[in-house]
Amino acid sequence: MAQLYFYYSAMNAGKSTSLLQSSYNYRERGMNTLVMTASIDDRYGVGKVASRIGIETDAQVFASDDNLANMIETALKEQPLHCILIDESQFLSKEQVRQLTHVVDNLDIPVLCYGLKTDFQGELFTGSQYLVAWADKLVELKTICHCGRKANMVVRLDGDGKPMQEGEQVAIGGNESYESVCRKHFREFLWD
């Protein structure tokens, strides 16, 4: 029986690496996967999922208003699919998460979503909110703060490397723009 998984973490915990490894494991056993990623994140090129350790794969991109169930059903007409893997799943809409539950429940295909749980202000992303609510399995991938504690929060940095307290929820960036920290340091940066 297929399930909906949400693998979440702060930045730099290896979410994309884990996704790429999962896809490789399926393909190594002769099974087909469909890797998808949000069109908003084009840091590594359009239609690419890439890890900071240097591995990558092609991916089908989706926009916030795309019907993922329809996209997956169209892909199924070309070949059987054994697993759907979604990178940057925090950018999913509520309706898209609902569509993924359809894929799991009606098409019996496992869906593995990888993404951030919260933004730089400690608020849930929409996609993450509904994945937390509706996923069958929640799996935290861990990384560490500069102090050695588990990092479960992210701070956004300005051009001078100082933590920002305000701004749009979504601003695409990497290590130059974000730092994963523990809740204690997040509090010191933003709440205290």
C-alpha positions in Angstrom: 0.0 0.0 0.0 1.4 3.4 -1.1 2.0 6.2 1.4 2.7 9.9 1.4 6.0 10.8 3.0 7.2 14.2 4.1 11.0 14.4 4.7 11.6 17.8 6.3 14.5 19.7 7.8 16.3 23.0 8.0 18.6 23.9 5.2 21.8 21.9 4.5 20.5 18.6 6.0 20.8 16.7 2.7 17.1 16.7 1.6 18.0 16.7 -2.1 20.8 14.2 -1.6 18.3 11.9 0.1 15.8 12.4 -2.7 18.4 11.6 -5.4 19.5 8.5 -3.4 15.9 7.2 -3.2 15.4 7.7 -6.9 18.6 5.9 -7.7 17.6 3.0 -5.4 14.3 2.6 -7.3 16.0 2.8 -10.7 18.8 0.4 -9.8 16.1 -2.2 -9.2 14.5 -1.5 -12.7 11.7 0.7 -11.4 10.7 4.0 -12.8 10.6 7.2 -10.8 9.3 10.7 -11.6 11.3 13.5 -10.0 9.5 16.8 -9.7 10.6 20.2 -8.4 9.1 23.7 -8.0 9.7 26.0 -11.0 10.4 28.9 -8.5 13.7 27.3 -7.5 16.1 27.5 -10.5 19.4 27.8 -8.6 20.8 24.8 -10.4 19.0 25.4 -13.7 15.4 24.8 -14.8 14.3 21.2 -14.4 17.2 20.1 -12.2 17.4 18.7 -8.7 20.9 19.0 -7.5 22.7 18.4 -4.3 25.5 20.5 -2.8 27.7 17.4 -2.9 27.6 17.4 -6.7 25.0 14.9 -7.8 21.9 15.9 -9.9 19.1 14.6 -12.0 16.6 16.0 -14.5 13.2 16.8 -13.0 9.8 17.8 -14.2 9.0 21.3 -13.0 5.7 22.4 -11.6 4.2 25.8 -10.9 1.9 26.7 -8.0 -1.2 26.4 -10.1 -0.3 23.1 -11.9 -2.5 20.0 -11.3 0.1 17.4 -10.1 -2.3 14.5 -10.3 -3.0 15.3 -14.0 0.8 15.7 -14.6 1.5 12.3 -13.0 -1.4 10.6 -14.8 0.0 11.9 -18.1 3.5 10.6 -17.2 1.9 7.2 -16.4 0.7 7.0 -20.1 4.4 6.9 -21.2 5.7 4.4 -18.6 4.7 2.7 -15.3 5.8 4.7 -12.3 6.8 3.2 -9.0 7.6 6.3 -7.0 7.0 10.1 -7.3 9.7 12.3 -5.6 9.0 16.0 -5.0 11.8 18.4 -4.2 11.2 21.8 -2.6 7.8 20.6 -1.4 7.3 23.6 0.9 6.3 25.4 -2.3 3.3 23.1 -2.9 -0.2 24.6 -2.6 -2.9 23.1 -0.4 -4.6 21.8 -3.5 -1.4 20.2 -4.8 -0.9 18.3 -1.5 -4.5 17.2 -1.8 -3.7 16.0 -5.4 -0.7 14.0 -4.1 -3.0 12.2 -1.6 -5.1 11.2 -4.7 -2.0 9.8 -6.3 -1.2 7.7 -3.2 -4.7 6.6 -2.4 -6.2 6.1 -5.9 -3.1 5.3 -8.1 -1.3 3.4 -5.3 2.0 5.1 -6.1 4.2 6.2 -3.1 5.0 9.9 -3.0 8.1 11.2 -1.2 8.2 14.9 -0.6 11.3 16.7 0.6 11.3 20.3 1.9 11.7 22.9 4.5 9.1 22.9 7.3 9.4 26.5 8.3 10.5 29.8 6.8 13.0 32.3 8.2 10.4 33.7 10.6 9.5 30.3 12.1 6.2 30.1 10.2 5.1 27.0 8.3 5.2 27.1 4.5 1.8 26.2 3.0 3.0 23.0 1.4 4.6 22.0 4.6 1.5 22.8 6.7 -0.6 20.4 4.6 2.1 17.7 4.4 2.4 17.7 8.2 -1.4 17.4 8.4 -2.0 14.8 5.7 1.2 12.8 5.2 1.2 9.2 6.3 4.8 9.4 7.5 6.8 12.4 8.8 10.6 12.0 8.7 13.0 14.7 10.1 16.4 14.9 8.4 18.8 16.5 10.8 21.6 19.0 10.5 23.5 21.0 13.2 23.8 24.6 14.3 27.1 26.3 14.6 26.9 25.6 18.4 26.6 21.8 17.8 22.9 21.5 18.7 20.3 20.2 16.3 19.4 22.9 13.8 15.6 23.0 13.3 15.2 26.7 12.2 16.5 28.9 9.4 17.5 32.5 9.5 17.7 34.7 6.4 20.8 36.8 6.1 21.1 40.3 4.5 23.9 41.3 2.2 26.2 42.0 5.2 25.5 38.5 6.8 23.2 39.9 9.4 19.9 38.1 10.3 16.8 39.6 8.8 13.5 39.9 10.8 11.2 40.9 7.9 10.6 40.3 4.3 8.7 38.1 1.8 8.3 34.5 2.8 10.0 33.2 -0.3 13.4 34.4 -1.4 15.5 31.8 -3.2 19.0 31.4 -2.1 21.7 29.2 -0.6 24.4 29.4 2.0 25.0 33.1 1.2 21.4 33.9 2.1 20.4 31.4 4.9 21.8 29.7 7.9 20.4 26.7 9.8 20.4 27.3 13.5 19.0 25.7 16.7 15.9 27.2 18.3 18.0 29.0 21.0 20.0 30.9 18.4 16.9 31.5 16.3 15.3 33.1 19.4 18.4 35.3 20.0 18.3 36.5 16.4 14.6 37.1 16.0 12.6 36.8 19.1 14.6 38.2 22.0 
